Amino acid sequence: MPDPAARPIPRQPLPEFIAMLALIFAVIAFSIDAMLPALPEIAAALTPGNVNRAQLVLTAFVGGMGLGLLVSGPLSDTLGRKPVITAGFALYAAAAVAAIFADSLDMLLAARFVQGLGAAAPRIVALAMVRDLYQGREMARITSFVMMIFILVPAVAPSIGAVVIHFVGWRGVFGSFVVLALIGSLWLNLRRPETLAETARRPLNPGSLGGAAREVLVNGQVQLVTVVMTLGFGQMFALLSSAQQLFVDTYGKGESFPLWFAAMALLSGTGTVLNARYVVRLGMRRIVRMAYGMQVVVSGVMTLLVFCDLLPEALRFPAFFFWAVSVFFMAGVTFGNLNALALQRMGHVAGMAASVVGAVSTLGAVLIAAPVGLLYDGTAWPIVLATLVCSGLALLLMRLVREA
């Protein structure tokens, strides 16, 4: 049942609520994946001497988002969910405009970092909105539908990005970000009643913020889930950072890269559908453990095949593609459940909890993804090994997680 103090009047129909949240999450996913086809042009234009640095366009955005997560949730606990999301969209759009006019990689990275700061609000406060209304396995079911869009957006993002780049160049992609931010902000403000009642808001003062943060940080279960999320995000962002180089340079799929990426996202999106169907029956913890166990097996086999060069030429790309689908499938199965596990005991400080968990897991993921991406050596070896290590550690930690 929802928390009585947080129940909105009137309530938005659930299908529309899920669709609206899905769009908000889609904006974030699109901000990452639509850039993939642009990386070669950005590298040629702004960093021709070190093309690997173009990957930082992705990690700069994620890093800014991780920092922004620290403040977005607490602000929404005080000011309400809608004003904070709206302000985040405004900052996101302004930074996208600045990126259009960037004439150096450093300027572009700065704009992307600020864009990530703005994206943090819709990214994390949307989860707090769900927690305002639902909890436990029902929350996991709803977030699974939302995360399905987050996972499926990569199916079309590179293709849309490629079309935009074809007609107006890589700078035009940032214009599409402005349009999406405007649509998301208008939908939220025109159709969504505030989910956090006035009586449930917390004062914005150091004592209140410190107390809420302490409550989140000292909770052992939240700590465990946060580390598991960090490992999960880290391996996914590492794959995203290297995806364009792997598909184009390593496996020679330059012309068909958007199509292969779309197929990968569509196939992996079945994970969120299965999770939404079975999470109430099987439970969040059990499904997450099964997903990471599967990933350990798949990545272990792939590591052996790549390290020992056991695959004939004709099977190298099919094996890599199957492995990449498994990574995104795992994300679709685990992320919604992990968010629900982290927030299930923190309904009274949902904004702060979502911020702390999101910020730590996102910034930690950058620390994993950035060096792994820069280690790209023309093979899939660095990312496959990193995924095996991350999934193995996550599986071990999930043994200690308890479902309330």
Residue pairs with C-beta under 8 A, 6 or more apart in sequence:
1 135
2 132
2 133
2 134
2 135
3 132
3 135
3 200
3 347
3 348
5 197
5 199
5 200
6 132
6 133
6 195
6 196
6 197
6 200
6 347
7 133
7 197
8 132
8 133
8 193
8 194
8 195
8 197
9 193
10 193
11 193
12 20
12 191
12 192
12 193
16 191
17 192
18 142
18 145
18 146
20 184
20 187
20 188
20 191
20 192
21 126
21 129
21 130
21 146
22 145
22 146
22 148
22 149
22 150
23 149
23 183
23 184
23 187
24 85
24 122
24 123
24 126
24 184
24 188
25 122
25 123
25 126
25 146
25 147
25 149
25 150
25 153
26 149
26 150
26 153
26 180
27 92
27 119
27 122
27 177
27 180
27 181
27 184
28 65
28 119
28 122
28 123
28 150
29 149
29 150
29 151
29 153
29 154
29 157
30 153
30 157
30 160
30 176
30 177
30 180
31 61
31 92
31 115
31 119
31 177
32 58
32 61
32 62
32 157
32 240
33 153
33 154
33 157
33 158
33 161
33 240
33 261
34 157
34 158
34 160
34 161
34 164
34 173
34 176
34 177
35 57
35 58
35 161
35 173
36 157
36 158
36 161
36 240
36 243
36 244
36 257
36 261
37 158
37 161
37 162
37 165
37 244
37 257
37 258
38 57
38 161
38 165
38 170
38 173
39 54
39 55
39 57
39 244
40 51
40 54
40 244
40 248
41 165
41 169
41 170
42 54
42 57
42 105
42 108
42 170
43 51
43 53
43 54
44 51
45 170
46 54
46 102
46 104
46 105
46 108
47 53
47 54
47 105
52 373
52 374
52 376
53 105
54 105
55 241
55 242
55 245
55 370
55 373
55 374
56 105
56 109
56 370
57 108
57 109
57 112
58 237
58 240
58 241
59 237
59 241
59 366
59 369
59 370
59 373
60 109
60 110
60 112
60 113
60 116
61 112
61 113
61 115
61 116
61 119
62 116
62 237
62 362
62 365
62 366
62 369
63 113
63 116
63 362
63 363
63 366
64 112
64 113
64 114
64 115
64 116
64 117
64 119
64 120
65 116
65 117
65 119
65 120
65 123
65 362
66 116
66 120
66 358
66 359
66 362
66 363
66 365
66 366
67 116
67 117
67 120
67 359
67 363
68 88
68 116
68 117
68 118
68 119
68 120
68 121
68 359
69 120
69 123
69 124
69 354
69 355
69 358
69 359
69 362
70 355
70 356
70 359
71 120
71 355
72 84
72 88
72 120
72 121
72 123
72 124
72 125
72 351
72 355
73 124
73 125
73 128
73 350
73 351
73 352
73 353
73 354
73 355
73 356
73 358
74 204
74 209
74 212
74 213
74 351
74 352
74 355
75 84
75 204
75 351
76 84
76 85
76 121
76 125
76 128
76 196
76 351
77 128
77 196
77 201
77 202
77 212
77 349
77 350
77 351
77 352
78 201
78 202
78 203
78 204
79 201
79 204
80 194
80 196
80 201
81 125
81 128
81 129
81 132
81 194
81 195
81 196
81 351
82 188
82 189
82 192
82 194
84 121
84 125
85 121
85 122
85 125
85 126
85 185
85 188
86 185
86 188
86 189
87 121
88 118
88 119
88 120
88 121
88 122
88 125
89 118
89 121
89 122
89 181
89 182
89 184
89 185
90 118
90 181
90 185
91 114
91 115
91 117
91 118
91 121
92 115
92 118
92 119
92 122
92 177
92 181
93 118
93 177
93 178
93 181
93 182
94 114
94 118
95 111
95 112
95 114
95 115
95 117
95 118
96 111
96 115
96 174
96 175
96 177
96 178
96 181
97 174
97 178
98 107
98 111
98 114
99 108
99 111
99 112
99 115
99 171
99 174
100 171
100 172
100 174
100 175
102 108
102 110
102 111
115 177
120 358
120 359
122 184
123 358
124 351
124 354
124 355
124 358
125 351
125 354
126 146
127 143
127 339
127 343
127 350
127 354
127 358
128 195
128 196
128 350
128 351
128 354
129 195
129 196
130 139
130 142
130 143
130 146
131 139
131 343
131 346
131 347
131 350
131 353
131 354
132 195
132 196
132 350
133 195
134 142
135 340
135 343
135 344
135 347
136 340
136 344
136 404
137 279
137 280
137 283
137 284
137 340
138 280
139 340
139 343
139 344
140 275
140 279
140 284
140 336
140 337
140 339
140 340
140 341
141 276
141 279
141 280
143 335
143 336
143 339
143 340
144 272
144 273
144 275
144 276
144 279
144 332
144 336
144 337
145 272
145 276
146 336
147 272
147 332
147 335
147 336
148 269
148 272
148 273
148 276
148 332
150 335
151 265
151 268
151 269
151 271
151 272
151 328
151 331
151 332
152 265
152 266
152 269
153 265
154 261
154 262
154 264
154 265
154 328
155 261
155 262
155 263
155 264
155 265
155 266
155 269
156 262
158 257
158 258
158 261
158 262
159 258
159 259
159 262
160 176
161 173
161 176
161 258
162 258
164 172
164 173
164 175
164 176
165 172
165 173
168 175
196 351
200 348
202 208
202 212
202 349
209 352
212 349
212 352
213 352
213 356
215 346
215 349
215 352
216 222
216 346
216 349
216 352
216 353
216 356
216 357
217 223
217 356
219 345
219 346
221 341
221 345
221 401
221 402
222 342
222 345
222 346
222 353
222 356
222 357
224 397
224 398
224 400
224 401
225 338
225 341
225 342
225 357
225 401
226 342
226 356
226 357
226 360
226 361
227 364
227 397
228 288
228 338
228 394
228 397
228 398
228 401
229 335
229 338
229 339
229 342
229 357
229 361
230 360
230 361
230 364
230 365
230 368
231 368
231 390
231 391
231 393
231 394
231 397
232 330
232 331
232 334
232 335
232 338
232 361
232 390
232 394
233 335
233 361
233 362
233 364
233 365
234 364
234 365
234 366
234 367
234 368
234 369
234 372
234 386
234 390
235 327
235 368
235 369
235 383
235 386
235 387
235 390
235 391
236 327
236 328
236 331
236 365
237 365
237 366
237 368
237 369
238 368
238 369
238 372
238 373
238 383
238 386
238 387
239 324
239 327
239 328
239 383
239 387
240 369
241 369
241 370
241 372
241 373
242 372
242 373
242 376
242 382
242 383
243 261
243 324
244 257
245 376
246 320
246 376
246 380
246 383
247 253
247 254
247 257
247 260
247 261
248 254
248 257
249 378
250 320
250 378
250 379
250 380
251 316
251 317
251 320
253 260
253 317
260 321
264 321
264 324
264 325
264 328
265 328
267 325
267 329
268 325
268 326
268 327
268 328
268 329
268 331
268 332
269 328
269 332
270 329
270 332
271 291
271 328
271 329
271 330
271 331
271 332
271 333
272 332
272 333
272 336
274 333
275 287
275 332
275 333
275 336
275 337
278 287
279 287
279 336
279 337
283 403
284 337
284 338
284 340
284 341
284 403
285 337
285 341
285 398
285 401
285 402
285 403
287 333
287 334
287 337
288 333
288 334
288 337
288 338
288 341
288 398
288 401
289 395
289 398
289 399
290 333
291 329
291 330
291 333
291 334
292 330
292 334
292 391
292 394
292 395
292 398
293 395
294 326
294 330
295 326
295 327
295 330
295 387
295 391
296 388
296 391
296 392
296 395
298 322
298 323
298 326
299 323
299 326
299 384
299 387
299 388
299 391
300 388
302 319
302 320
302 323
302 380
302 384
302 388
303 384
303 385
303 388
304 310
305 311
305 319
306 379
306 380
306 381
306 384
307 381
307 385
311 319
320 380
323 380
323 384
327 387
330 391
339 354
339 357
341 401
341 403
342 353
342 357
343 350
343 353
343 354
343 357
344 403
344 404
345 404
346 352
346 353
368 386
368 390
372 382
372 383
372 386
373 383
375 382
376 382
376 383
